[in-house]
Amino acid sequence: MAEVFDYIVVGGGMSGIIAARDLANAGHRVILLEARPRLGGRVFTDSALGGQLDMGGGYVHWTQASVWSELQRYGLDKTLKPPPSPETLYWLADGKVHQMENGNRHGLAEPLLKQMLGDARLLFPKPLDLNGVSDLQDESLKQRIDKLNLSSYDRDVLEGTLAGLVHDLSLHSALQMLHGVSAYMGQRTPKPKYS
């Protein structure tokens, strides 16, 4: 006779594993189906380049409440290591390769990100109350960056920074990013200066 389950969870990524665990802990009969020969989904660490390399899911922060609570549950929050800082930082901007020795890689883009996203808390003063944002007009990240009238160098630095998050600035919603910044990045900052 075939085994009977109360729930079938498809996918052994973080959400699937947590759903299966919580359902089983509540007394349900659960089967978890995963196509890969391992669990974890996009969260996967491999050995490469002489060390451990995150192949996905490599960034976690306490502002990600669901992820952080799972890390704490298993004591993994104490094992996290910050990403290594390069001895020399290289970037392409304004058609040239630039370099900085022992530099602050975040310092390059931080003022530009503040200029672009500084009004996040003004637009989303209560980011978890989604009923209060229906009258906002969306635009793409590209359109928002265009309004900043940045130099070619600054635009390249900003777009290069965002390239790790967004594959096409003309297709990604500025409001989506502003909402995320408002919800997870803390303090109010001055409103950006548009022309």
C-alpha positions in Angstrom: 0.0 0.0 0.0 1.3 3.5 -0.9 2.3 5.8 1.9 -0.1 8.7 2.4 1.0 12.2 3.2 -0.9 15.2 4.5 1.3 17.7 2.6 3.7 17.5 -0.3 6.4 20.3 -0.2 8.0 20.9 -3.6 11.5 22.3 -3.4 14.2 21.8 -0.8 15.3 25.4 -0.7 15.1 27.4 2.6 11.4 28.0 2.4 10.6 24.4 1.5 12.8 23.0 4.3 11.2 25.3 6.9 7.7 24.5 5.7 8.3 20.8 5.8 9.9 21.1 9.3 7.1 23.2 10.7 4.4 21.0 9.3 6.1 17.9 10.6 6.5 19.5 14.0 2.8 20.2 14.0 2.1 16.5 13.6 1.5 16.3 9.9 2.8 13.6 7.6 5.0 15.5 5.1 7.1 14.6 2.1 9.7 17.0 0.7 10.5 16.7 -3.0 13.8 18.1 -4.4 15.2 17.6 -7.9 18.8 18.2 -6.9 20.9 15.7 -5.0 21.2 18.2 -2.1 19.0 20.5 -0.1 19.5 24.3 0.2 18.3 25.7 -3.1 20.2 28.8 -3.9 22.1 28.6 -0.6 25.2 26.6 -1.5 28.8 26.9 -0.5 31.5 25.2 -2.4 35.3 24.9 -2.3 37.0 27.0 -5.0 39.9 29.4 -5.5 41.6 28.1 -2.4 38.7 28.6 0.0 35.0 28.6 0.6 32.9 30.3 -2.1 29.2 31.2 -1.7 27.5 30.1 -4.9 24.3 31.8 -3.9 22.6 33.1 -0.8 25.9 34.6 0.3 24.5 37.7 1.9 22.6 37.6 5.1 21.8 40.4 7.6 19.8 40.7 10.8 17.4 43.0 8.9 16.2 39.8 7.1 14.1 38.7 10.0 13.0 35.3 8.7 16.5 34.3 7.6 18.1 35.6 10.7 15.7 33.8 13.1 16.6 30.5 11.3 20.3 31.2 11.7 19.8 31.9 15.4 17.7 28.8 15.9 20.7 26.7 14.9 23.4 28.9 16.2 24.7 29.8 12.8 24.6 33.5 13.3 27.8 33.2 15.4 29.6 31.5 12.5 29.1 34.2 9.9 32.2 35.9 8.5 32.2 39.2 6.7 33.3 39.1 3.1 37.1 39.6 2.6 38.3 43.0 1.7 40.5 43.1 -1.4 43.9 44.6 -1.1 43.4 46.4 -4.4 40.0 47.4 -5.7 39.5 47.8 -9.4 36.4 49.4 -11.2 35.5 50.6 -14.6 34.1 54.1 -14.8 34.1 56.8 -17.5 35.8 54.4 -19.9 38.8 53.9 -17.7 40.0 51.3 -15.2 40.5 52.8 -11.7 42.2 51.3 -8.7 42.4 51.9 -5.0 44.8 50.3 -2.6 43.2 49.1 0.7 40.3 51.2 -0.1 36.7 51.3 1.2 34.7 49.7 -1.6 31.5 50.9 0.0 32.7 54.5 0.2 32.7 54.8 -3.6 29.0 54.3 -4.1 27.5 55.3 -0.7 27.0 59.0 -1.5 25.5 58.1 -4.9 23.1 55.6 -3.3 22.1 58.1 -0.7 21.4 60.6 -3.5 19.3 58.1 -5.4 17.5 56.5 -2.5 17.6 59.1 0.2 13.8 59.8 0.1 12.9 56.2 0.8 11.6 56.8 4.3 9.7 59.9 3.1 7.9 57.9 0.5 7.4 54.9 2.7 7.2 56.2 6.3 5.5 53.0 7.4 7.0 50.4 5.0 5.0 47.5 6.4 1.7 49.3 5.8 1.2 48.8 2.1 -2.2 50.4 2.0 -0.7 53.9 2.2 1.3 53.8 -1.0 -1.3 53.5 -3.7 -0.9 57.1 -5.0 2.8 56.8 -5.7 3.9 56.9 -9.4 6.5 54.3 -10.3 9.4 54.7 -12.5 12.3 52.4 -13.5 15.7 52.7 -11.7 17.1 54.0 -15.0 14.6 56.8 -15.1 15.4 57.7 -11.5 19.1 57.7 -12.1 18.6 59.8 -15.2 17.0 62.5 -13.0 20.1 62.7 -10.9 22.2 64.2 -13.8 25.3 62.4 -12.6 28.7 62.7 -14.3 29.7 59.8 -16.5 32.1 58.6 -13.8 29.5 58.7 -11.0 26.8 57.1 -13.1 29.2 54.2 -14.0 30.0 53.7 -10.3 26.3 53.7 -9.3 25.2 51.4 -12.1 28.1 49.1 -11.4 27.1 48.9 -7.8 23.5 48.1 -8.7 24.5 45.5 -11.2 24.9 43.0 -8.4 21.2 43.4 -7.5 19.5 44.3 -10.8 20.0 42.8 -14.2 18.3 45.6 -16.2 17.9 49.1 -14.7 15.2 50.0 -17.3 13.0 47.1 -16.1 13.4 47.2 -12.3 11.0 49.3 -10.3 12.4 52.2 -8.4 9.6 52.0 -5.9 10.4 48.4 -5.2 14.0 49.3 -4.3 12.9 52.4 -2.3 10.4 50.3 -0.3 13.1 47.8 0.5 15.5 50.5 1.6 12.8 52.1 3.8 11.9 48.8 5.4 15.4 47.4 6.0 18.0 50.2 5.9 17.1 52.2 8.9 17.5 56.0 9.2 16.0 58.8 7.3 18.4 60.5 5.0 18.0 63.8 3.1 15.8 63.9 0.0 17.8 63.4 -3.2 18.5 66.5 -5.3 16.9 66.1 -8.7 17.3 68.7 -11.4 
